[in-house]
Amino acid sequence: HNPQQAREAAPALTDMAFPAKQKKSGGRRQARSGPSAAAPQLSLAPPATALWAPGGPAVAAAMPGAMPMMPGLSLVLAPVGVVMHPPKKNGLDISEILAAIETLYQDQLKPYGRILRKRLMERSQAARTRINKLAFEQLRATCESCPWLCVHGEDGGDWSAVIRGRQAAFVEVHSPEDTYPAALWTEAEVYFGSLRSNDPLPGGRYACAQTLMSRRLPFLSGLSLGQVCH
């Protein structure tokens, strides 16, 4: 969590990962550097490597015990410090799931399972990658295995995955409370009244809100996706 501590800890961790091999030469012992077979999970990361930690790209494990360790996690030594690099599970990297959840936090949308699946699919399509069906079927189990996430059952058989210790400001999209100015509704009424029958909007709340935001309508300026869903 502290970059300075990470820099101080990195040499010691490097020594653990790449122990010097001693050999005699002219009565002296010389150190021969090189990867140790005992530490195959440690590798060097270039400065541009994007590694995720709760709250965004950051140093995730500066000192021992700074963050709960997960089975199979590998450590990557980067110029900024020591970070935790989660492995892939069933075609979905934990970091991909966490990054998708982070975008839902920014949109003020609670990461329900159904919404998280849609966001993962959107990001996958944007990156021109594919997620196998098994990964989606086991998405909840994958989230439950991550120590950074807290998974809760929700009404209607759904579930949600929130980041532990992260303050959230989700919009309750089904709330009957109207928190928007009267001018917004006046402009919205004019806009929807002007729509043609050959310009339909998607039926789902989430997809409809995305379409409206993509049209950059003035009366929706400054609103989050969660607020437009509401």
C-alpha positions as CSV (number, residue, x, y, z in Angstrom):
1,H,0.0,0.0,0.0
2,N,3.0,2.3,0.5
3,P,5.2,2.7,-2.6
4,Q,8.2,3.7,-0.4
5,Q,7.9,0.5,1.7
6,A,7.5,-1.5,-1.5
7,R,10.8,-0.1,-2.9
8,E,12.5,-1.0,0.4
9,A,11.0,-4.4,0.4
10,A,11.8,-5.2,-3.2
11,P,15.5,-5.9,-2.8
12,A,14.9,-8.4,0.0
13,L,12.1,-10.1,-2.0
14,T,14.4,-10.2,-5.0
15,D,17.1,-12.0,-3.0
16,M,14.5,-14.5,-1.9
17,A,13.3,-15.0,-5.5
18,F,16.8,-15.1,-7.0
19,P,19.2,-16.4,-4.4
20,A,22.9,-16.0,-5.3
21,K,24.6,-19.3,-6.3
22,Q,28.0,-19.5,-4.8
23,K,31.1,-20.8,-6.6
24,K,34.7,-20.7,-5.8
25,S,37.0,-18.6,-7.9
26,G,40.6,-17.8,-6.8
27,G,39.8,-18.4,-3.2
28,R,36.8,-16.1,-3.4
29,R,33.1,-16.9,-3.5
30,Q,31.4,-15.1,-6.4
31,A,27.6,-14.7,-6.7
32,R,26.0,-15.9,-9.9
33,S,22.7,-14.3,-10.4
34,G,19.8,-16.0,-12.1
35,P,16.3,-17.3,-11.6
36,S,15.8,-19.9,-8.9
37,A,13.9,-23.0,-9.7
38,A,12.4,-22.8,-6.2
39,A,10.5,-19.6,-7.0
40,P,8.9,-20.0,-10.5
41,Q,6.1,-17.6,-9.7
42,L,8.3,-14.5,-9.4
43,S,9.0,-12.5,-12.6
44,L,10.0,-9.0,-13.6
45,A,7.3,-6.7,-15.0
46,P,8.0,-3.8,-17.4
47,P,6.9,-0.3,-16.3
48,A,3.9,-0.4,-18.6
49,T,2.4,-3.6,-17.1
50,A,-1.1,-2.9,-15.9
51,L,-1.8,-4.7,-12.6
52,W,-5.0,-4.3,-10.7
53,A,-5.5,-3.7,-7.0
54,P,-8.8,-2.6,-5.2
55,G,-9.3,1.0,-6.1
56,G,-7.4,0.9,-9.3
57,P,-3.8,0.1,-10.5
58,A,-1.6,0.3,-7.5
59,V,0.9,-1.4,-5.3
60,A,-1.0,-4.3,-3.8
61,A,1.4,-6.0,-1.5
62,A,4.2,-3.8,-0.3
63,M,5.0,-5.7,2.9
64,P,4.2,-9.2,4.1
65,G,0.6,-9.3,5.5
66,A,-0.4,-6.1,3.7
67,M,-3.2,-8.0,1.9
68,P,-4.8,-11.4,2.3
69,M,-3.0,-13.9,0.0
70,M,-5.0,-16.2,-2.3
71,P,-3.9,-19.7,-3.4
72,G,-2.0,-19.5,-6.6
73,L,-1.2,-15.8,-6.5
74,S,2.1,-14.9,-8.0
75,L,4.3,-11.9,-7.2
76,V,5.5,-9.6,-9.9
77,L,8.4,-7.3,-9.1
78,A,7.8,-4.0,-11.0
79,P,9.7,-0.7,-10.8
80,V,6.9,0.8,-8.6
81,G,7.1,-2.0,-6.1
82,V,5.7,-5.5,-5.5
83,V,2.2,-6.3,-6.7
84,M,-0.1,-9.3,-6.6
85,H,-0.9,-10.8,-9.9
86,P,-3.9,-13.1,-9.8
87,P,-4.1,-16.1,-12.1
88,K,-6.9,-16.8,-14.6
89,K,-9.8,-19.0,-13.7
90,N,-11.9,-20.6,-16.3
91,G,-11.1,-18.0,-18.9
92,L,-11.7,-15.0,-16.6
93,D,-8.8,-13.3,-14.9
94,I,-9.7,-12.1,-11.3
95,S,-8.2,-8.7,-12.3
96,E,-10.7,-8.5,-15.2
97,I,-13.6,-9.1,-12.9
98,L,-12.3,-6.5,-10.4
99,A,-11.8,-4.0,-13.2
100,A,-15.3,-4.5,-14.4
101,I,-16.6,-4.1,-10.9
102,E,-14.6,-0.9,-10.6
103,T,-16.4,0.6,-13.7
104,L,-19.8,-0.3,-12.2
105,Y,-18.7,1.6,-9.0
106,Q,-17.9,4.6,-11.2
107,D,-21.4,4.3,-12.9
108,Q,-23.0,4.1,-9.4
109,L,-24.5,0.7,-10.3
110,K,-24.4,-2.0,-7.7
111,P,-22.5,-5.0,-9.1
112,Y,-25.3,-7.5,-9.3
113,G,-24.4,-10.8,-11.0
114,R,-26.5,-10.1,-14.1
115,I,-25.1,-6.6,-14.5
116,L,-21.5,-7.8,-13.9
117,R,-22.0,-10.4,-16.7
118,K,-23.2,-7.7,-19.1
119,R,-20.2,-5.4,-18.2
120,L,-17.7,-8.3,-18.6
121,M,-19.2,-9.1,-22.0
122,E,-19.0,-5.4,-23.1
123,R,-15.4,-5.2,-22.1
124,S,-14.6,-8.4,-23.8
125,Q,-16.2,-7.3,-27.0
126,A,-14.4,-4.0,-26.8
127,A,-11.1,-5.8,-26.4
128,R,-12.0,-8.4,-29.1
129,T,-11.6,-11.3,-26.7
130,R,-13.9,-14.2,-25.9
131,I,-15.1,-15.5,-22.5
132,N,-16.1,-19.1,-22.4
133,K,-19.5,-20.1,-21.1
134,L,-18.1,-22.0,-18.2
135,A,-16.5,-18.8,-16.9
136,F,-19.9,-17.1,-16.7
137,E,-21.5,-20.1,-15.1
138,Q,-18.9,-20.1,-12.4
139,L,-18.6,-16.3,-12.0
140,R,-20.2,-16.2,-8.6
141,A,-17.8,-18.9,-7.3
142,T,-14.9,-17.1,-8.8
143,C,-15.9,-13.9,-7.0
144,E,-16.4,-15.8,-3.7
145,S,-12.9,-17.1,-4.0
146,C,-11.4,-13.6,-4.2
147,P,-10.5,-12.1,-0.7
148,W,-11.0,-8.6,-2.0
149,L,-14.7,-9.2,-2.7
150,C,-17.7,-9.7,-0.5
151,V,-20.5,-11.7,-2.2
152,H,-24.2,-11.4,-1.0
153,G,-27.3,-13.1,-2.1
154,E,-30.0,-10.7,-3.4
155,D,-33.7,-10.8,-4.0
156,G,-35.0,-12.7,-6.9
157,G,-32.2,-15.3,-6.8
158,D,-29.5,-12.8,-7.9
159,W,-26.3,-11.9,-6.1
160,S,-23.9,-9.0,-5.8
161,A,-20.1,-8.7,-5.4
162,V,-18.8,-5.6,-3.7
163,I,-15.2,-4.6,-2.8
164,R,-14.3,-5.0,0.8
165,G,-13.8,-1.8,2.7
166,R,-14.7,0.3,-0.3
167,Q,-17.2,3.1,0.2
168,A,-20.0,3.0,-2.4
169,A,-22.6,5.4,-3.6
170,F,-24.9,3.1,-5.6
171,V,-28.1,4.4,-7.0
172,E,-31.2,2.4,-6.1
173,V,-32.7,2.2,-9.6
174,H,-36.1,1.0,-8.3
175,S,-36.5,3.7,-5.7
176,P,-39.7,5.8,-6.1
177,E,-37.9,8.9,-4.8
178,D,-37.5,11.6,-7.4
179,T,-34.3,13.5,-6.8
180,Y,-34.1,15.2,-10.2
181,P,-35.0,18.8,-11.1
182,A,-38.3,19.7,-12.8
183,A,-36.4,21.1,-15.8
184,L,-35.0,17.6,-16.5
185,W,-38.5,16.1,-16.8
186,T,-39.7,18.9,-19.0
187,E,-36.8,18.5,-21.4
188,A,-37.2,14.7,-21.3
189,E,-40.9,14.9,-22.1
190,V,-40.1,17.1,-25.2
191,Y,-37.4,14.7,-26.3
192,F,-39.4,11.5,-26.0
193,G,-42.4,13.1,-27.6
194,S,-40.2,13.9,-30.7
195,L,-39.0,10.3,-31.2
196,R,-40.2,8.6,-34.3
197,S,-41.6,5.1,-34.4
198,N,-38.6,3.9,-36.5
199,D,-36.2,5.0,-33.7
200,P,-37.1,2.6,-30.9
201,L,-35.2,2.4,-27.6
202,P,-34.1,-1.0,-26.1
203,G,-36.5,-2.5,-23.7
204,G,-34.2,-3.2,-20.8
205,R,-33.5,-0.5,-18.2
206,Y,-29.7,-0.9,-18.4
207,A,-29.5,-1.1,-22.2
208,C,-32.0,1.8,-22.6
209,A,-30.0,4.0,-20.3
210,Q,-26.8,3.2,-22.2
211,T,-28.4,4.2,-25.5
212,L,-29.7,7.5,-24.1
213,M,-26.3,8.4,-22.7
214,S,-24.7,7.6,-26.0
215,R,-26.9,10.2,-27.6
216,R,-25.4,12.9,-25.4
217,L,-28.7,14.5,-24.5
218,P,-28.3,17.8,-22.8
219,F,-30.8,17.1,-20.0
220,L,-28.8,14.0,-19.0
221,S,-25.5,15.8,-18.8
222,G,-23.7,15.2,-15.6
223,L,-25.7,12.1,-14.6
224,S,-24.2,8.7,-14.0
225,L,-25.4,5.6,-15.8
226,G,-27.0,4.5,-12.5
227,Q,-28.9,7.8,-12.3
228,V,-30.1,7.4,-15.9
229,C,-31.2,3.9,-15.1
230,H,-33.2,5.3,-12.2
